[in-house]
Every structure is written in C-alpha cells, then in structure tokens.
Amino acid sequence: MVSESIERVGHSAPPAHLSVADISKRFGGVQALERIEFEVARGEVMALVGDNGAGKSTLMKILAGAYVADEGSFQLEGKPVSIASPQDATRLGIQIVYQDLALCENLDVSANLSLGSEPIKPGWGFLPRCLRPIDDLLMEKTALKAIDQLQVRTLKSVRARVGGLSGGQRQAIAIARAVGADSSVVLLDEPTAALGVVQTRQVLDVVKRLRDTNHAVVYISHNLKDIFEISDRITVLRHGSNVATYRTDGTTPDEIVVAMTAGVTAGSTDAD
C-alpha cells in the first residue's frame, strides 16, 4: 500500500485529499495496472514517475474518468466516491490537462477558459441555450480572475488569440482552465514536454502557484530536474505496480532512477 511504501522509506504522509486503493486495469492480455495504491494531498505536488509502460498515463486517465478501473476504490476527503466517466471526475473537482492541451487556436484566451460553459446574458431564457447571447464581459472577468490567481504575467490580454501564444503560455492557459472549472485536483501530463528553457520556467512557476492555491496536483514528467524542483512527494510505478512513495527532500535522483529501472528502494532487494 502507499502508506506502507512511505513508511518503509522513512516518512509519514500528509492527509490525503484524493486516494485510490487496489486499482487494477487490463487491456486484453496486458495488465496495465495491478493493485495500485496512490494518494495526493491538497497543497502539494505529487510527482508520478516511471519508465514508458509503467502505467502512469493509465492511472491518470482512470482518475480523470477516461478509463474505468476493473477493480479498486476511490476516496475524496476520506469518503468513498465513484469515478466511472469524465463527468464523474468533473463533478468531484478533478481536472486533467493532457499533452495536446485541447485548446481552440482560433479563439481568444477568455473563450478557451469558458469553453463548454460560456456565461449567458440574463433575460434570454425563452430561447434555446444554443441561441442565447454569450455574456462576453462576464466571460472576460472570469478569465482575468483565473489568470490573476495563477499570476500568468507573460500574458498581456485575455483577448489574445491562443494561436498566437507561446507553448508556455498555452500550457498556462490550459492549467488556468482546469482551475476555473471549480477543481480541487489538477492532473498534469508532461506539461513541459517539447518546451524551451524559458517556456518551461513559465510552466513550472504556474505549477508552484497552483499548489499555493490549495489544489492537489499530480505531475507526470520524465524530467527529474523539474520534478525535484517542484514536487513535494514522488510516487514511482514500474510495470503497472507500486514501487514506493518518497518525500522529495528525503531522496535523490539516483535513488529514483534505481526505483524506476530496478524496482527496488534503498536498503531493499525486492520490488514492491
């Protein structure tokens, strides 16, 4: 179990906001996840690491409701919950930011942040929703609030078209959209992949501020330098199974690499 893994490497865990137990998932003859234990607390960044095929993306998609677990249970603030669809995840305050970001480049920032939940001007209830006029002013105010919350200082205007923004700015917009969806858990899948040094710095700063807003953040990345800069804890998966969970300030990149590649922790000769 996660709590046992944390105890075995010498640290206790903060109170979990979202936790899963005994999560398993099979695709045909491939066992993608086997009895996974995982948790993340509010106000922390939990890094999820492992080589390709370790099960990281599968676990993220189960938490986001894109996949349904074959077995296992979920708890939010200690209460059992069900995650069987993206709608379930959204209702529970769980948002995922995929690598492709799913932004509309032809729309401006404010429209992207309200996509699918655009505010409607009052007094038009007699019309079908698809024909009611959008409240552009309220949409802009909502966008400004989300951007200000994460202090995305490189963005000059929420009226800027997304197609003209840098990769780092687009990642920040995608994260801001997740925050604006009344979320408490944000899942980030390789948010700095293919970004340059400056853009990566922008995204890491946004992730730090996301933690400061009391969100529970799950961060997938292959970049250990970034992980050690921004994460509070690190959960290692290997071949679809738990290896261990570490406090970031109590481990080293070398120890994480050994756990990822050999499935063992310091002082242990066997994988979990």
N, C-alpha and C positions, 0 to 999 in steps of 0.2 A: 504494500500500500504506500501511497505518497508519504503519509505521516511517518511510516516505518523507515522509508528511504531517507527522509530528512533527519530523523533521529540517528540513523546509522552513520551519517556523515557529520554528526555533531551539532546540529542546530534544531531549534524548535520553529514551528511555522506560525505566521500571523493568522488571525481569524480569517477563514475562507469566506469570500462573498459568493463565488460560484465554484462548485466542486462536482466531480463525477467519480463514480466508483464502478469497477468491473466492466468498463466499456469494451465491447468486442465488435469487430466488423469484418465480414468476409465478402470477397468479391469472387464468386465462382470457387475455384480451388485455391485462391490466395487468401491467407489470413492476414489482413492488413493491420488489425489491432487485436490484441489479446489481453483482456482483463486490465485495461489501462486505468490508473488512478491519477487524477490531476486536479489541481485547485489553483485559484488566483484570488487574492485579496483586493479590496478597494485601496486605492492609493499606492499600488505597486505595479511594476512592470515585471511580469513573469516571462522570461525567455523560454522558448520551446525549440530545442535543438536536436539534431540527429542527421546522419547521412541521408542521401536520397533513398527513399523507400522505407524510412524509419517509421512513417505513419503520422508525421506532423500535419500535413495538409488534410489527411483523412480526419484526424481528430478535430481540426479547426472547422471543417465542413459539417461535422456532426454537431459541434457546439452552435454553429450558425443555422442548423436545420436543413442544410442542403442534402445531407445524407442522414439516414435513420440508423441508429445503432441496432445491431442484432440483439445485444444484451447490455445490461448495465442500468444505472440510475443517475439522476441529476438532482442537485440541491442548490437552491438560491437562498442565501442567508439562513441556511440550516433547514429550509423547508423543501420537501420533495416537489419537483416540477417535472413537466413533460416537454421534451423538445423533439417534435416529430415533423416539423415543417419550418421554413423560414418565417412564416407568420408567428409561430410559437416563439421563436427566438426574438423577433422584434417586440412582441408583446411583453417578453421578460426583460427587455432592455439590452439585448445582445446584438451588436452590430459588427459586421465583418468588412474589412477593406481588402479586396482582392488585388493581386498584382496588376490586373488590367484596369483597375480603378472604376470602370463603368461610368465615366463622365461623358457628357454630351459636349463635344468640342464647339458646336455651332451656337451653344447657349452661353450666357454670361454666368458669373460665379453665383449670383443670387438665385438664378433659375435652377442651377445644378444643386444648390443646397436644399431647395424645396421640391425637387423633382418627385412627382408622385403624391405630394401632399401640399400642393400650392394653396395659399390662402385665397379665399373668395371674398369679393366685396359684399358687404351686407345688403339686404334688400332685394336679392335676386333669387330667392328660394322658389319662386314659381317656375323657374327654368330647370331643365336637367343640368346636373353638375357640369357636364362637358361643355355646356353653352354659357355658363356663368362667367363673368369677367374676373380675371385674376387681380387681386389686390397687390399691385406692384410695389407700393410704398411699404406695406407690411412685410412683404417678401424681402425687401431690401433691408429693413430694420432687423428682421430675423437673421439675415446673413451677416450683417455687421456685428450682431451680438455673438454669433458663433465664432467669427473671425477674431473679434476682440478677446474672447475667452481664451483662445489659443495663442494670441499675440502674434499673428502672422504678419510681421512688419514689412515683409518684402512685397506684399500685395497692395497695390496703390488704390484699387477701386473694386467693389463687388459688382460693378457693371462691366468689368473687363471680360472679354470672351475667353473661355477656357482654352480654346485652340491656340491662343497667343501666349499662354503661360509656360514657364519652365517646368521641367519634370518635378523639381522640388515643390514648386507652388501647387502643382496638380495634386501631389500627394497630400499636401496640407489641406487642400480643399476637400479631398475625399475623407480625410480624418475629421475635418470640421463638420461634414455632412453626417458622419456617424454620431458625433457629439450632439448635433442638433436634433437627432431623432429620439431624444429623451432616453439616452442609453446609460447604462452603468458599467457595461462590459464592452470593450472595443478589441477586436481581433485584427491584428496587422500581419499580412502575409508578405514577407520580403519587401518592406516598404522602401528600402534604399537600393534595391537591385537596379543595376544599369544607370545609376545616378553618379554624377561627378562629385568631387570633394565638396564644393560649395553647396550644391543641392542636397547632398547627404547631411551636411551640417544643419541646414534648414529643417529637414525632416526630423533629425534627432532632437533638436530643440523643441519642436512641436510635440514629440512624444513625451518629453520630460514635462512639458506644461500640461499635457493630457493626464499624466499621473497626478499632478498637483491639483487637478480639478476633482480628485477623489474617484476617478474611474479605475476599474480593474482592467489592466492592459495585458494582453497576450501578444508576444512579439516573436514571430518566426524570422530567423535570419541565419545565413551561413557565415556572416561576418562576426567573428568572435571579438574583434576590437570594438565594434559598435555595441555588441551585447554586454561586454564588460563595462562600457561607459554608462549605459542607461538602465540596465536591469537590476532588480533587487534580488531575484532568485532565478535559477536556471533549472529547468526540467529536461533531462536527457532521455530520449527514446532511442531504441535500437531494435530493428526487425519487428516493429509493432508492439514492443513491450517496454515497460519502465526499466530504467537503469537506476537512476537516483535523482533527487532534487537537492540543489545546493544553494546556500546563500552566496551571492556573487562575491561579497567581500571576504568569504571564507574559503575560496577555491582559486585555482589558477587556470589559464587557458590550456596548459599542458594536461592538467587533470581532466578537463572537459573533453579534450581530444581523445584521451585514453578511454574515457567512459563511452564516447560515441563510437569508437572504432573497435574496441575490445569488449565493451560491455561490462567492465569492471571498475570499481572505485578504489580510492586509496585504501590500502590495507585489506583489500578483498581480492580473492582469486576466482570468484564466481560471479556471473551476471545475475541480476535480479530475475 
